[in-house]
Amino acid sequence: MKFSKQFQLYESEATLFINQLKQNNAHLEQNQREGRALLWDKAPLDLDTQKRNDASRLEQPAYVYQSKI
């Protein structure tokens, strides 16, 4: 979708704010990448560890709150 010449150079307030924030804090994107790596990017498990984890799981009963009396 093409905009007219009037709207081609338009930048929203949010875009201007983000661009200004990135200019003022040059290390911001690097800190975001480090935070993502810390919380989300996990090293893959080897197959032996994964098999041991799967074998050690206990089967959950169908109705957890029912007593076995």
C-alpha positions as CSV (number, residue, x, y, z in Angstrom):
1,M,0.0,0.0,0.0
2,K,1.5,3.3,-1.1
3,F,0.9,6.5,0.8
4,S,0.7,9.9,-0.8
5,K,3.8,12.1,-0.7
6,Q,2.2,13.9,2.3
7,F,2.5,10.7,4.5
8,Q,5.8,9.2,3.3
9,L,7.9,11.1,5.8
10,Y,5.5,10.7,8.7
11,E,6.8,9.1,11.9
12,S,4.5,8.5,14.9
13,E,5.3,9.7,18.3
14,A,6.1,6.2,19.5
15,T,8.6,5.8,16.7
16,L,10.2,9.1,17.5
17,F,10.4,8.2,21.1
18,I,12.1,4.8,20.4
19,N,14.5,6.4,18.0
20,Q,15.4,9.1,20.5
21,L,15.8,6.5,23.3
22,K,18.2,4.4,21.2
23,Q,20.2,7.5,20.4
24,N,20.5,8.5,24.1
25,N,21.3,4.9,25.2
26,A,23.6,3.3,22.6
27,H,24.0,0.1,24.7
28,L,20.3,-0.4,25.1
29,E,19.9,-3.0,22.3
30,Q,22.9,-5.0,23.6
31,N,21.4,-5.0,27.1
32,Q,18.1,-6.3,25.6
33,R,19.9,-9.2,23.9
34,E,21.8,-10.1,27.1
35,G,18.5,-10.1,29.0
36,R,16.8,-12.3,26.5
37,A,19.7,-14.7,26.5
38,L,19.6,-14.8,30.3
39,L,15.9,-15.6,30.5
40,W,14.9,-17.4,27.3
41,D,17.8,-18.8,25.3
42,K,18.7,-22.1,27.0
43,A,21.4,-24.5,26.0
44,P,20.0,-27.7,24.5
45,L,19.9,-30.8,26.8
46,D,21.9,-33.9,25.8
47,L,19.9,-37.0,25.0
48,D,21.0,-38.9,28.1
49,T,19.8,-36.1,30.5
50,Q,16.5,-35.8,28.6
51,K,15.9,-39.6,28.8
52,R,16.7,-39.6,32.6
53,N,14.3,-36.7,33.1
54,D,11.5,-38.4,31.2
55,A,12.1,-41.7,33.0
56,S,12.0,-40.1,36.5
57,R,8.6,-38.4,36.0
58,L,5.7,-39.8,38.1
59,E,2.3,-40.3,36.4
60,Q,-0.3,-38.0,37.7
61,P,-3.6,-39.5,38.8
62,A,-6.7,-38.8,36.8
63,Y,-8.4,-36.8,39.6
64,V,-5.8,-35.3,41.8
65,Y,-8.0,-34.4,44.8
66,Q,-9.6,-37.8,45.2
67,S,-8.2,-39.7,48.2
68,K,-7.2,-43.3,47.9
69,I,-9.0,-44.5,51.0
